[in-house]
Amino acid sequence: MGFTRFVQNGRVCLVNYGPDAGKLVTIVDVVDQNRCVVYGPTSGVARQMIGYKRLSLTDLKIAIGRGARKGSVEKAWTEFDVEGKWAATGWGKKQAARKAKASSNDFERFKTMVAKKKINEAARKATA
C-alpha cells in the first residue's frame, strides 16, 4: 500500500510542536529534506521555515504554486474552505472536542457526569 500524503506545495498540515502547536498551516515551499516554508493565513502562523518533525500532514491540499505569496495563499485557502473541511474531518472533530473539554467549567463537567450516569444506568437495566 502506497503513501497518500506527500510533502508538497499546498499541503495543509497541523503543527504538532512548538509555540504554534495545534494550528493549521500550508506548505508554501520545500527547502530541503528536513525543512519547508509554511504559512497559516487564518491561524495566525507567520510565514516561517519549519522542520518536518514538527508537522503532521493532513489529507487536505490547496492549489498553489511554489513560493506562493501571502495574498494568493489566502485566496486559495478561502476558496478551498480549509477551515470548514478540517472541522468536518474526524481529526478536526476530535481536536475540537478536546479543546471544549479542556475549557469546560465545573458545572459543565457536572452535567456531563450526570448524563453519563443516566446512560450507564439505562445500559445496566437493558442488559439485566
NUMI-176038 format. One record per residue (C-alpha): z, x, y; residue number from 0; residue in three letters. Coordinates in pm, whole numbers. Example, Ala and Ser with C-alpha at 12.3 -4.5 7.8 and 13.67 -1.06 7.14 Angstrom:
<nodes>
<<780 1230 -450> 0 "Ala">
<<714 1367 -106> 1 "Ser">
</nodes>
This chain:
<nodes>
<<0 0 0> 0 "Met">
<<-105 147 332> 1 "Gly">
<<64 161 667> 2 "Phe">
<<4 -116 920> 3 "Thr">
<<193 15 1224> 4 "Arg">
<<43 323 1387> 5 "Phe">
<<141 526 1692> 6 "Val">
<<-143 432 1922> 7 "Gln">
<<-210 332 2281> 8 "Asn">
<<-92 -23 2344> 9 "Gly">
<<153 -37 2052> 10 "Arg">
<<465 -228 2156> 11 "Val">
<<785 -51 2049> 12 "Cys">
<<1157 -110 2062> 13 "Leu">
<<1369 176 2196> 14 "Val">
<<1644 234 1940> 15 "Asn">
<<1846 511 2105> 16 "Tyr">
<<1948 629 2450> 17 "Gly">
<<2008 455 2780> 18 "Pro">
<<1714 215 2724> 19 "Asp">
<<1819 112 2372> 20 "Ala">
<<1716 -242 2279> 21 "Gly">
<<1435 -264 2534> 22 "Lys">
<<1065 -325 2471> 23 "Leu">
<<810 -66 2581> 24 "Val">
<<445 5 2514> 25 "Thr">
<<286 337 2430> 26 "Ile">
<<61 441 2718> 27 "Val">
<<-43 787 2596> 28 "Asp">
<<13 1002 2288> 29 "Val">
<<122 1353 2390> 30 "Val">
<<159 1529 2053> 31 "Asp">
<<300 1471 1703> 32 "Gln">
<<656 1431 1839> 33 "Asn">
<<629 1258 2179> 34 "Arg">
<<445 988 2370> 35 "Cys">
<<444 837 2718> 36 "Val">
<<590 485 2728> 37 "Val">
<<632 216 2992> 38 "Tyr">
<<825 -112 2987> 39 "Gly">
<<692 -345 3257> 40 "Pro">
<<944 -628 3219> 41 "Thr">
<<1233 -443 3056> 42 "Ser">
<<1279 -202 3345> 43 "Gly">
<<1197 112 3148> 44 "Val">
<<1029 363 3377> 45 "Ala">
<<715 547 3269> 46 "Arg">
<<852 844 3074> 47 "Gln">
<<796 1075 2783> 48 "Met">
<<999 983 2475> 49 "Ile">
<<1025 1110 2118> 50 "Gly">
<<907 903 1823> 51 "Tyr">
<<1251 919 1664> 52 "Lys">
<<1381 704 1950> 53 "Arg">
<<1115 434 1895> 54 "Leu">
<<1075 158 1639> 55 "Ser">
<<714 43 1609> 56 "Leu">
<<651 -333 1608> 57 "Thr">
<<353 -533 1484> 58 "Asp">
<<252 -620 1842> 59 "Leu">
<<-30 -430 2013> 60 "Lys">
<<-185 -487 2355> 61 "Ile">
<<-535 -375 2452> 62 "Ala">
<<-503 -83 2695> 63 "Ile">
<<-681 248 2722> 64 "Gly">
<<-540 599 2707> 65 "Arg">
<<-318 681 3005> 66 "Gly">
<<-342 330 3150> 67 "Ala">
<<-192 282 3493> 68 "Arg">
<<103 64 3582> 69 "Lys">
<<-97 -234 3705> 70 "Gly">
<<-330 -254 3407> 71 "Ser">
<<-39 -227 3163> 72 "Val">
<<147 -507 3342> 73 "Glu">
<<-164 -726 3342> 74 "Lys">
<<-229 -672 2970> 75 "Ala">
<<142 -726 2895> 76 "Trp">
<<145 -1068 3066> 77 "Thr">
<<-193 -1174 2923> 78 "Glu">
<<-76 -1098 2569> 79 "Phe">
<<262 -1270 2634> 80 "Asp">
<<456 -989 2469> 81 "Val">
<<799 -1136 2555> 82 "Glu">
<<713 -1474 2401> 83 "Gly">
<<560 -1327 2087> 84 "Lys">
<<857 -1090 2047> 85 "Trp">
<<1103 -1380 2078> 86 "Ala">
<<911 -1565 1804> 87 "Ala">
<<942 -1281 1552> 88 "Thr">
<<1235 -1256 1310> 89 "Gly">
<<1332 -920 1456> 90 "Trp">
<<1347 -1066 1808> 91 "Gly">
<<1545 -1370 1693> 92 "Lys">
<<1797 -1150 1517> 93 "Lys">
<<1835 -932 1826> 94 "Gln">
<<1888 -1240 2045> 95 "Ala">
<<2147 -1381 1803> 96 "Ala">
<<2340 -1053 1803> 97 "Arg">
<<2337 -1047 2182> 98 "Lys">
<<2455 -1410 2202> 99 "Ala">
<<2736 -1344 1955> 100 "Lys">
<<2849 -1033 2140> 101 "Ala">
<<2856 -1215 2474> 102 "Ser">
<<3029 -1532 2348> 103 "Ser">
<<3368 -1621 2486> 104 "Asn">
<<3681 -1722 2297> 105 "Asp">
<<3609 -2096 2300> 106 "Phe">
<<3253 -2048 2169> 107 "Glu">
<<3387 -1834 1882> 108 "Arg">
<<3641 -2108 1808> 109 "Phe">
<<3368 -2374 1797> 110 "Lys">
<<3160 -2168 1551> 111 "Thr">
<<3469 -2116 1332> 112 "Met">
<<3535 -2491 1320> 113 "Val">
<<3168 -2562 1241> 114 "Ala">
<<3175 -2306 957> 115 "Lys">
<<3489 -2468 817> 116 "Lys">
<<3318 -2810 811> 117 "Lys">
<<3010 -2669 638> 118 "Ile">
<<3219 -2486 377> 119 "Asn">
<<3433 -2796 312> 120 "Glu">
<<3119 -3005 258> 121 "Ala">
<<2979 -2742 22> 122 "Ala">
<<3304 -2734 -181> 123 "Arg">
<<3301 -3115 -212> 124 "Lys">
<<2936 -3115 -322> 125 "Ala">
<<2995 -2856 -595> 126 "Thr">
<<3324 -3008 -722> 127 "Ala">
</nodes>
